Amino acid sequence: MPATARTLGKDATGASQHNGLPASLRVTHPERVIDKQSGITKLQLVQCYAAMAPLLLPHLKDRPVALVRAPDGLDGERFFQKHAGPAALAGVTRLPREIDPSHPPLLKIDSLQGLLSAAQMNTIELHTWNGTDRAIGTPDRMIFDLDPGENVDWPRTREGTRLVRAFLQDLGLPAVLKTSGGKGMHIVVPLRPQYDWETVKAFSRAIVLRLAQALPGHFVARSGPKNRIGRIFIDYLRNGFGATTVAAWSVRARPGLPVSVPITWDELDGLPGSAHWTLLTLGDRLATGNTPWAHYDSSRISLTDAMRRLDFRPDQGA
């Protein structure tokens, strides 16, 4: 893999060693180890994001973004930043206050400069909204985050992922898949931006409730560790206004620094786990890139027919 920790780690001593980065970018404390398990430094993380930028930026484009920042690495304090702070970050756009008027401006990253500025400011994870700033009132995707509880092993998670897909297919809904970089999987339904946030969230909840009722040994529609013991919580709450999901090709702030990676449905059976790819093992996967989602835009669909099949009325509310 070009410009990774595996090949650059021993040279991370300062600005003169910032191989593969714009000359205008100064990485402070480049030698700081952010993950003791892998030994990856801050400079190496920035370089990895530079290498992954052509794959990651399309998933950030036009969407409000939230940042998980860890100034002292994984062992230190982390915080989730959804809104602009006092200091501007080069290349990071402040969105109009009208989108979320009761808070400071939301953020958007559409460029390499913005991505690397965020990484230099100790960002590890990047999360995005389900809508774009061009049509913020009507989300253009619906996400189901499979969150396995205690005593749910990977084969059962994999089976549960296929069961959710099968139900979506019964509703006539296309879906793409990506690893979460944790224990579960993310199923994404590309939508035509038509219905508002409350309607999409309510319909995603209706889907999850039906699955939990039909397959109570597999799924639960209520969050909380006690509810998830031996079962998978299908998190539909990520479909609400202001909710976010980690972006494809984002690093996760977890030991080993796993990465959320798009995959095909055919690859699921051979996948050993959702944290399979890390910054140290991602190299060959870059060539595959976003190909598993090649038909994402062309498969966008209206939810109207699926709502009828589930006997769901758009005015039911969340």
N, C-alpha and C positions, 0 to 999 in steps of 0.2 A: 504494500500500500504506500503510495507517495506521501511524503511529509507526515509520517506517523511517529508516535512515541517509540515504536519498535526500532526505527532507524535513526531517530534524531535525539533520543533521550540524553545521550552523553555529551551533547553539544549545547545544552540549554543553559548558557551562562550569561547571556545579555543581548543587547540590541544587535551586535555584530553577528550573532548566530541565528537571527530570525529568518532562517531559510524559508522561502516560499511565501513570505508575507510582504505586504506593501511596505515600501521604505518609510512611508509616513506614519506607520503604526508603531508605537512604542509599547512594548509589553513590560509592565512593571512586575517585579518579583518573579522573573521567568523561571527561576530554579525551584520555586515552591512546589513541593509534592502535594497534589490535591487528593490523591488516592493511594494509600499505603499498600493496598493489595496488588495493584499493577505497577506502582512506582511512577505513574504518569505525572508530569509536572504541568504547571500552568501554561508554559510556552508550548508544550506538546499538544495540549488541548486546543489552544488557539490555532496551531498548525493543522490539527485534524479537522477543525471546523472550516479552515480555508480549503482543505482538500475535498470536503464533503459539500461545500457551498453549491456547486451546480446541481446537486441532487436535492438539497434541503430547501433552497430558496423558492422553488416552485410551490412548496407546501406552506411557506410563510406569506406568499404574495397576496397583498390586499387584505390580509386578515389582522385584526388586533392580536397582539402577542403578549404573553406573560412570561416572565423570566424567573427561573429558580437560580438564585445567586448564593454562592458559598465562598465568601472572602478568605476564609482560612482552610478551605478544603472540606472534604466530607466529614472530618472529625470536629469541625467547628460549627458555628451557628449558620443556619441557612434561612433564607427568607424568600417569599414569593412576591414578586413585583408586577403588578398589573397596570400601574399608572406611572406617568412621568414624574421624576423627581426634580429638585431645583436645578440640577446641572444637566445640560443637554448632552446626549451621546451622538457622536458624529455618525451620520447616516441612519440614525433611528428617528423615524417620523413621529411627531405628536399629532394624533388625530383630533378632529374637531370635538370640542367639549359637548356638543349636542348629542353625541352618541351615548354618553353616560354623564349627564349634566350634573349629577350630585357628587362627582369625583374629579380629581385632576385628569388631564387628557390621557387617553389610552395610547399605547405604543404600537408602531408597525415597523417591521424590518423587511425591506424589499431588495436590499443590496448587499454585496460583499462587505462594503465598508461598515454598514450597520451591524451585520452579523459579527464581524471581528471586533467592533467596538464593544458589543455586548459581552463577547468572550473575554476581552481584556478587562472588563469590569466584573469578572469572576462569575459570569453566567455559565451554568452547566446545562440546564434544561431549558428548552423553548416550548411553550404551550400556545395553542391557537384556538380562536373562537370557531364556531361552526358557520359563521357568516362573514361576508366581506364588507369592507367599509363603503363599497359602492351600493350595496343593498342590505344594509345592516339589519333592517327589520324583518327580513325573510331568510332564514338559514338555508344554505345550499348543500347541507349534508346532515345525516343523522348517524350518531355513533353509539355502539353498544360495547361497553368495556366489561369484559368477562373477568371477574375478580374472584378467584377460587379461595374458599375458606380453608380452615384447618382440616387436615386429613383428606384433602383433595389433591391427588397426585397429577403429574403431567398427562398421562394417558387419559384420565377422566376429563381434564381441561380440554384436551384436544377433541375428545368425543363431544363435549358440550359445545365447542366451537362449531362443529359440523351440524349439530342439532339446531343451533340458532340459524345457521345458514339455510338449512332445509326449510325451516318455518318461514324465513324471509322469501325464499323461492316460491313457497306456496302462496304467498301474498303478492307475488309478481315483482318483488323488489331485488334489484341487483345489489351485490355487496363485494367489496374488496377487503383485503385482510392485511394486517401488519402485526408484528410482534410488539409487545408493550415494553420490552426490555426488563420486565419484572417476572411475575408468575402467570399473568393472564394474557389475553389476546384482545386486539381491537378490531371490531368489524365496522366498516364504514359504508353507508348507503349514500351514493351521490344523488342529490336532489336538484330539481329545478326550483329556484327560489320563488316559492308561491305562497306558502302558509307562514304565519307568524310564529314566534318562538313558543308561545304557550301551546299552540296547536300541535306543533311538532313534538314538543316535550310530552304533551298528553298522549299523543299517539304512540310514541316510543314506550311510554309507561304501559299503555294498553297491550302492546306486544309482549312486554316482559311479564305482565300479569298473566296473560294467556299461557305463556311458556311455563311459568311457575305453577299454574293450576294443572296443566296437562302433564308436566314432568316434575312433580314435587321432590322426587329423589335426586334430581339433578340441579334444579334451579330454585332460587329464592328471589323475591322482589323487594326484600327489605334489607337495608344495609346493617352493618354492625357485626362484629366478630361472632357473637353468640348465634345470630341468625344464619351465619354462613358455615357453621361447622358441618363438614361433610358435603357441602353444596356450593354452588357457584352463584354469587350475586351478580346479576346482569345490571350494570350501572347505566341507567337511562338518564340520570340527573345531569350528565354532561351535555344534554341537549337543551338546557335552559339558557336564557339570556345571561351573558357574562361568564358562563361556565367554559372551561377550556379542557383540552386533551393534549398530551404531549405530541409534538409533531413527528412525522416520519423523518428519520435521520437525525433526530435529536439524541444526544447522549443523555443517559439517566444518572442522577446523582446517587448512585449506589456502588458498593464495593465492586471493583472490576470494571466500572464504567461501561455497562452494557449500552446498546444502541437500539432504538426502535426502527425496525426495518420492514419495508413492504415485501410481501411474499405472494406467490400464487396459491390458490387453493390446493393444487396438486402437490405443493411442497409441504403441506401441513403434516402429512403422515410421517415424513422423514425428518421432521424438525425435532431435535432433542429437548427443546425448551424455549421459552419466550425470551430468555436472556442469553440465547446462543451466541449472538454476535456482540463483541466488545470492541473497544478501540484497538486492542491488540490482535484481534482475529478478523477484523472487518475487511481487510485488504481486497481479497478476491471478489467480494460481494459488490464492490463499487462498479465493476464492469457490468453487472446485472442492473444496478441502479433502480430506476423507477419503471422498468419494463413490466413488472407484474401488474402495474396499474395503468398500462398503456391505453386501455379503453375507458378510463375513469370518466372523462368529460363526455364522451359520446354516449355513455350509459345513464346519464342523468335522467331522472324520472319524476313524474308527478306522483304525489301520495294519494291522489283521489281514488283510484281503483283499489289500492290496498286498503284504504279506509272502508270502502264499501264491503270488501271481502271480510273484514273483521267486524263489520256492523258498528263502525265507529263514526260518530258525527263530529265534524270539526268544531261545533259549538259546545262540546262536552266540558271543555276546560281541563286544566292540569289537576 
